[in-house]
């Protein structure tokens, strides 16, 4: 379990084996990696520090291992939230620290 992630406790959440962001803190980009107990589609939402939705990524291909390169571009330094939600409702929220664009 990631020390920077929070876990939504439910029976569906057992499908999520691990989720990570690296590097974190990030400059310009970070890689989101998701490992599941069984293939499932997912949605990734990125929120700014004030809760504003910045980006949505839909992953409709069912896969047990998924990986995204998240381009941060010229995002200002600060705290961001990355929410991964599976089609079955399981969800994990990760904190991302951006130290500026790359």
N, C-alpha and C positions, 0 to 999 in steps of 0.2 A: 504494500500500500504506500502510495506517495504521501509524504508528509505535507505537501502543499495542496493536495486534493481533498475534497470532501465527498463522502459516500452517501448516497440516498439508499437507506436500508429498505429493501423489499425483496420478495422472492425473485422478481425479474432482474434485480440488480446482480444476482449471483452469476448472471451471464457475463458480466464484465470481470475479466481476470486482472487486467492492469491497463492503466492509461498514464501517459507521461508526456511532458513537454521538455525538449532539450534543444538548444541551451535555454536555460531560464535562471537568471535574467537573460534577455535576448536583445540583440541589436540587428535590426533589419529583417530577421527571419527567425523562426523556430520550427521544430519538427514535432508534430503530434502523432504519437503512436498509440494504437488501441489494440488490445488482445482480448478476444472473446472466447467463451467456452464452446460456442457454436456460431456458425455463420449468421450474420444479421446485418441489415442496412442501418445507417446512422445519419444523424444530422449534427453538424458542428455550428454553434453560434458563438460569436465573439462580442463581448460587451465592454464598453469603456468604463472607467472608474466611477462615473456618475450613473451607470446603469443603461446608457444608450446602446442600442443594438447597432453594431458596426458592420457585421458581415455574417452571412449564412452560407454554409456549404452543405449540400445534400449529397450523400453517398448512397445511391440506390442499389449498387452491386452488393449482394450479400457475401461477406467474407469474414473469416475468423480473425484475420490480422489485417489491420488497415493502417495506413500512414498518410499523413498530409504534410506538405511543406506550407506553412503559413507565412506568407509575405507580409511583413509589417510596414514596408515602405518607409514613408516619412512620418510614421506614427510618433506623436510626442512622447517623451519619457513619462512613465507612470504605471499605474496598476490596471490590469485588464483581467477579465474573467472569460474563460473558455468553457462552454457547456457542451458536453457530448451527450446526445440522447439517442437511444436505440428505438427502432420501430416498435418494440414491445413495451416501451415506457421507461426502461432502466435509464438512469441518468447519473453522470458524474460531472462535478464542477471543479475546475482547476484555476488556480491563481497564476497569472503571467505578469512578470515584471518586464517592462520595455525600457531600455536605457537609451533609446533614440534610434533614428533610422540608420541604415547601413550604407 
